[in-house]
């Protein structure tokens, strides 16, 4: 199986940390986030990975070249984007990379998690959906892509996904190995058919959020617009103030409602896209 590792983001919310370092190369316990993902993908049987680059692309290229002989990483193809194509745009532009495979993985490289990707792949195959989305419980659902789900076996209560205690001080968005008072047991992998999806909703209908981890079947391309600059997308981009890039959250996932499934991640998960979350991740990530 092959994977797209989307790593071209500008890291604007992480400045000044990303003034000279691309977001995907920020270290956690001495290892760049990109390296952590490459370790994970190889561990779960991914043999080929496409990594897109844009901001400080030469530093990503140098990092890959310096480690090109590593046998514990998949084979790597770099795809440079002079102009960002968007999460779905990168996949569409590299459809040939998938080759004869029927299914493939897409991962947003600015997320950090220790969940079982192999189990999610099995879940995807068992449901025969067009797409399986990794989901986490967000305490800020208005800032995420939010799903409604059928036959969700876990009560979709508004709970923090990550929490930890530091002496007697409560710190938001952390993580704890200890089960919180009143928290239900972990049910990693439970989920169901997605019956609704909205990107950054003003009035969220749940707190189950898109984790930026997908297992897709090639049938997904039937739901891509013929051209990323179609009139529909142009109008949506004008409303969102975007640049014409093709985005999974805005342009693809809404078309897949009723045809895709959610896989709930109850393991450690955090988006390191802000300085606050990056500092939390550094404290909590173990070697």
N, C-alpha and C positions, 0 to 999 in steps of 0.2 A: 504494500500500500504506500501511496505517496502523500506528501503533506505540503501545504502552503503555510509558511511562517511569515506573517505580515509584520514587518519591522521597520517600516519607512517613516513612521510618525515624526513630527517636529519636536515633540516634547515641550511644548510651550509652557505648560503648567508646572514643569519641573525646573524651569530656569531659576537660578543661574547654573544648576547642576548639569544642564544639557547645553551650556554655551559651547563647550568644546568636546563633549562626549554624547554620542547618540543615545537615546533613551534605552535602546535594547542592549547597550553595553554597560549600563550602570551595574556595579558589582553588589552581590549579596554574599557575605562570608568569603569574599575574595574571588568569586566566580561571576562573570557577567551573566545577566539574565538570559541572553541569547544562548550561552553555553549550557545553562540549566535546561532550557527547552530542547536543545539538540541531544543532550543526555537522555531526557525523558522520551523523546520520539524514537531514538534507537532502542531503548529498553522495551518499548511496546511494539517493536517490529516494523517501524517505518524505515524504509531503505533509501528513499530519495526525498529530498526537501528542496523546495524553491523558496528563497528568501528575497523579498523585494527591498530595494534601497532607494533613498532619496537624500535626506538630510545627513551631512557628514558621511556620505556613502563610502568614501575612501577608507575611513576608519573601520567600517564594517568589513570591507573587502580585505584590509590588512589583517584583521582578527581571524577571518576565515582562512586566509592564506598561511598565516602563522601556525594554524592547527590542521592543515589539510591532510596530514598523514595519520591523524587519529583514527583508529579502527573502531572506537566506541561512539562514533558519530555516523549519521547517514551520509550518503553522497549528497553534495550541496551544489545547487545551481543558483547563481545570483542574477537578479533581474533588476536593472536600474531604471527608475522612473524619473526622467527630467521634470515632468509634471506629475503630481500624484494622481493616480487613476481611481483611487477609492478601494475599499476592501473587496467589493465584488468586481471592480474593474480590473484589478490585478489578476484575479482568477480567470475572468473572461479572456484577457489578453494572453493568457498562458494555458489555454485549454489543451493544446497539444502536449503539454508537459505530463498530463494525466495518462496519455497513451491509451493502451487497451484496457486499463483498469476500469471497473464499474463504480468503484467508490473511492473517496479520498477524504483527507482531513484538512481543515482550515483552522488556524490558530492565530489570535491576536497576541503578538509577542510581548506586549506590555502588561500581561497578567501573570500572576505567580500562583501556583497551586501544586498540591501533592496528590491530586486525585488519580484514580486508575483509568487512564485513557483506554487501555485494552478492554476494560469492562464496558466502557461507553461504546466502543466499536461493536462489541457483541450485542449490546442493546439495540444498536442501529440495525444490525443484520436481522435480529429477531422480529423487528416491527415492519421492515420493508418500506419505510417512509422515504420520501424524497430527501429529507434532511433530518438530522437529529441535532438539537441545540443543547449544549451544556448550560444549566441554569443555576444561579445562586440566589440566596435571599438578600435583597438589598435594603438598607435602612434609608436609602435615598432613591426611591423608585422613579421619581420624576426626572432623574438624571440618567436613566437607563432605558434600554429596550425592554418592555414589560410584556409578559405573556399571560394569557388565560389558558388554563389547562383542564382537560377532561380526565376523570378518573385519577386525579392526583391523590396518592395515598398518604401524603403528609399534609396536615392542616397548614394552609398558607397564611399563617399568622405573621404579623409584622414583628420580626425578631432580628436582632443584629446578627449578621453572618459571622462577624469576627469580634471577639471581645477578650480582653485580658485585664488582670489586676496588677497594679504596681503599688505594693504596700497597701495603703488605704485610699489610693487615688484612683478614680475611674477614668479610663482613657478610651475615647471613642475609636471604633474601627480596629480594635486589637484582636487578639486571639488567645484562647486558653485551652489547655488540655483537659481541664476540669469541666465536667458537665454543670451547666448553670442550674440554679434552683428552678424547678418547674419545666425544664427543657426536655422535650421528647428525645428518645434515642435516635441515633443516626440511622438514616434510611438511604444511603447512597445509591443512586441509580434508579430509584422509583420516580415515576413521572407519568406521562401520558400524552394523549393527542393534544396538540396546541390548537385551541379554538379561537384565539384572539391574539393579536400582536400590535403594539403601538410603540414607536420610538419616542422616548422622552415625553410621556403623556402629561398633560396638565393635571389630570385627575386619574391617577393610576388605579386600576381595578385589582391589582395584586401586587405582591412584592417579589415575585419570581422574575429574575432579570437575566437577560442574555449575557453569558459569560465570555462571549467571543471565542468559543470552542465549538466547531461544527464537524460532524461526519456527514458527508454528502454523497448522494448517488448522482451519476451523470445526468439523470433525468432533470436535475435542477436547471440545466441550461435551457430547457424548454420554457422556463419562467423568466429568463433574462430578456430584456428588451433587445431588439435587433441591433440597435446602436445606443451607446451610453449617453449620447447627446440628443436622444429623442425629445420631442416636444413636451411629453409628460414630465420627463426628468428635468428639463429646463425650467418648467414652471415650478416644480417642487423645489428645485435648488434656489430659485429666486426667492421663494417664500422662506427657505431655511438659511439664506445667505451663504450658500455653498458654491463651489466652483465648477460644477458640471461633472464631478467624479461620480462613479457608480458605487453606491453604498448598500451593503447587505441590509442594514436596519431600515433605511428609508425606501429602498427601491425593490428589494427581492423578498425579504421575509413576509411583508404584508400579503404578497401574492401566494404564499405557501400555507396560509392558514387552512387547517383541515387536512393538510398533506404532510405535515412535519410533526415530529415528536420532541418532547422535552426530557432531558436526563438531568436529574437534580444532583448537584454537587454539594455534599455535606462535609467534605474535607476542607482543609485550609484553602482559602481563596482570597486574593486581594488584587485589585488593579493598582499598579504602582504609578499611575499617571499623575499623581500630585506629590509634592514634597512631603506632606504629612503622611501619606500612605507609604511612600518609599522608606521613610524613617521607621515606621512601624514594621514594615517587611524586613528591614535589616535586623531589627531586634528579635523578631520572632522566627526567622528562617533558620533552620538548623543545617549543619553540614551533612 
